Amino acid sequence: MKTAILMLGLVVAGVLAGCGNLATGKPAAEKAIGRFHQLYNEGKLDQIWQESDPAFRAAATRKKYDDLLNAVERKLGKVTSTSNSGWNVQTLNSRTTVHMSQETVFEKGQGSESFVFSVDGTNAALTGYNIQSMDLITK
């Protein structure tokens, strides 16, 4: 009986620990998006690259990353506003991943941005970034 109560206690503690990441994941990702846009607007692409998750840096070469963000800056300009259009938080094997979709307005156009973050507590590291924008393609 004591063993069953102890096991139940451990299971409940594990579930509650996982829920902590679910509760902090979205706010951590929102904060990270604000930082991403701030660094982008300041032209600090190197800092974005350095602060990203190693998985992000392994997914594409530094040149491809620079080419993409330089094209976004050249064709769309700086971010003027952004709003959340969807999100998803998943915790699997003690790893929390947050997917955030943003509708973003730039100085010279607009686009839909998708971010993926790996979250550890209140810290979110960028693991994926994508932008879809007709303005980016046509300008």
MOJO-V561857 format. One record per pair of residues at least 12 apart in sequence whose C-alpha atoms are under 6 Angstrom apart, sorted by the first residue. I is the first residue (numbers start at 0). J is the second residue. Records with the same first field share a line. If there is no record, write none. Layout:
I=J ; J
//
This chain:
27=121 ; 122 ; 123
28=123
40=77
51=124 ; 125
52=124 ; 125 ; 126
54=126
55=126 ; 127
74=135
75=105 ; 107 ; 108
76=105 ; 106 ; 107
77=105 ; 106
78=105
79=104 ; 105
80=103 ; 104
81=102 ; 103
82=101 ; 102
83=101
84=100 ; 101
85=99 ; 100
86=98 ; 99
95=117 ; 118
96=116 ; 117
97=115 ; 116
98=114 ; 115
99=113 ; 114
100=112 ; 113
108=134
110=131 ; 132
111=130 ; 131
112=129 ; 130
113=128 ; 129
114=127 ; 128
115=127
//
